[in-house]
Amino acid sequence: MPRHTKLLIALTLLVLLAIPAIYVACTWSTENPLRFEAVRLEKDPSPVGSTKHDLLHLTVRNVSKLPVHLSFASLHQKNPHDAAADAVQIGALMPDLQDRPEKGPRPLLLPPGGSMQCIAYISVDGVGAPEALRDIDVGYYWRSDTAERVCSLWTGYSHVLMGPAKSRILRHGDAHHRSPLILPATASPQPSSGQGSGK
């Protein structure tokens, strides 16, 4: 085979390999893609046992150009008694507790520029008042659609090749960002005595 033919084949293979590599690099991650907007507060209409929660209805917006899988979000409030102290976790948003067709531990998928109505469970007494929602930020864990596909593929193969224990150890972690809780422009979200669906 002539040398220039071998060179042409090699260059073609490099280009074909470069295209998916560039795509993965461009769609793997972005900076702080989600925003959390408070809508309303309400009492949990069906508490489990003695555990009582306030429910904070949120609109979660994806402001990036990438599809985003939201794995978990926690709400943190500045310590009112000690401004220098670390923020206190007051609640969480868990995908498996959302009203949606796909139940279970699957992340929430938000398309580029899309939004979703969600519920965060407030677990600290005294935070149910609307004015108490000020100075709250949301720490959340997420993956791009590309990262989710690659990690799911990797987890599947590593589970077969290395066993479940090693595949869990080697699984790539989610990205983590923090975003301030956005309150309505007029005032804090109004409490509601009704059940509501957040839709």
Beta strands, then each sheet from edge to edge (+ up, - down):
strand 1: 34-43
strand 2: 54-62
strand 3: 68-77
strand 4: 88-93
strand 5: 108-110
strand 6: 115-122
strand 7: 136-144
strand 8: 175-182
strand 9: 191-192
sheet 1: 5+ 3- 4+ 6- 2+ 1- 8- 7+
sheet 2: 5+ 3- 4+ 6- 2+ 1- 9-
end
